Amino acid sequence: MPEVDDKLILAALATVKDPERGQDIVSLGMISGLVCKGGHVAFAIEVDPERGPHLEPLRKAAEAAVMAIPKVLTVSAVLTAERGGGAKAHGHDHGHDHNHGHGHGHGHGHGHGQEQPLLPEVGAVIAVASGKGGVGKSTTAVNLALALQSMGLSVGMFDADVFGPSQPRMLGVSGSQPSSSDGESMDPIDAWGLKVMSIGFLVPEDNPVVWRGPMVMGAIEQLLRDVRWGPLDVMIIDMPPGTGDTQLTITQKVPLTGAVIVSTPQDIALLDARKGLNMFRQVNVPVLGIIENMSTYHCPNCGHEAHIFGHGGARMEAAKLSADFLGELPLDIEIRTTSDDGKPVVASAPDSPAAKAYLAIAAKVWDKVKILQSAKRGPKIVMQ
């Protein structure tokens, strides 16, 4: 059986036709940035911006064609809608020298000639999301950020959950207030080596935030724009649960490299996780994979393993949705206590089994990010 190479992949993609133009996507020169590494394949499909929202079936067909090749493990196809003219300045070319592509085709042209792009010095932006609350998304987000930091990366953490900010307490910096070194912008809070910003730093912890949608969206954009993040390899955004105004604002305004979906194994959580995943796909944000949280419980006294919320549901859901399964995280008292104490387990107990599970998932996520960035930077491939 031959190894997977560009020739095999292009042959598979040549079976996929553009429904409007009547020719295959390879001969039309629509494939760019093809990358294949260890059975993991990524590529971009270049389309007109106006057609992008309607070509999700084409993207899925391309992924399915490549996935059918023996020895292919995962496929990430990204619809890239490049905008011409002046709007390009608001796309992925943010004018910095990280040389990081952001791995998806939003274009981010907001139509304001003077508006500066968000997060110009951040190499990759990863949204950690869930379809519903209570599945451990924020705990996963902070430990994923710390795991990426342990890999030698400079990492930022943005808490986008305006109504229920968790990161100040989880990182042990509740009550901190951002300072301003220039009188115009805010400096992020430093916590465990992460650069952190949250609405929780600006309002008392026990005060509810009673805002309508436009106020929430304005606050999120202002926090992202007016904080002096500086150069970062990656930013983790702890998204609020659901698929509402906040999620839409972030997917439209922020150059997301990809999204990670967190779910428990139970059916009701997986139903909402599916909605979250499909939301990102509808707005052309690559889904890096699904994490099954609270997957197993090991009794600390006898060692018996129990599946309180079921087991394997997220893995099966990932297979159904053609998404990567990133790994399982346990229902572990150490994860809970360290989070409540402001000492996340990856930082406070890096050799524990729980921390090692986060580290393994972080490595998979970063591999996916690098593949997507390579695909975004790669040359266009044209078959004569």
Sequence and secondary structure as in RCSB ss.txt:
>XXXX:A:sequence
MPEVDDKLILAALATVKDPERGQDIVSLGMISGLVCKGGHVAFAIEVDPERGPHLEPLRKAAEAAVMAIPKVLTV
SAVLTAERGGGAKAHGHDHGHDHNHGHGHGHGHGHGHGQEQPLLPEVGAVIAVASGKGGVGKSTTAVNLALALQS
MGLSVGMFDADVFGPSQPRMLGVSGSQPSSSDGESMDPIDAWGLKVMSIGFLVPEDNPVVWRGPMVMGAIEQLLR
DVRWGPLDVMIIDMPPGTGDTQLTITQKVPLTGAVIVSTPQDIALLDARKGLNMFRQVNVPVLGIIENMSTYHCP
NCGHEAHIFGHGGARMEAAKLSADFLGELPLDIEIRTTSDDGKPVVASAPDSPAAKAYLAIAAKVWDKVKILQSA
KRGPKIVMQ
>XXXX:A:secstr
     HHHHHHHHTT B TTT SBTTTTT EEEEEEETTEEEEEEE  TTTGGG HHHHHHHHHHHHTSTT  EE
EEEEE    GGGGGGTT  S SS    SSB     S TT   SSTTEEEEEEEE SSSSSSHHHHHHHHHHHHHH
TT  EEEEE  SSS  HHHHTT TT     SSSSSB  EEETTEEEEEGGGTS TTS     HHHHHHHHHHHHH
HB   SEEEEEEE  SSSSHHHHHHHHHS   EEEEEE SSHHHHHHHHHHHHHHHHTT  EEEEEE S  EE T
TT  EE TT SSHHHHHHHHTT  EEEE    HHHHHHHHTT  HHHH TTSHHHHHHHHHHHHHHHHHHHHHHH
HHS EE   
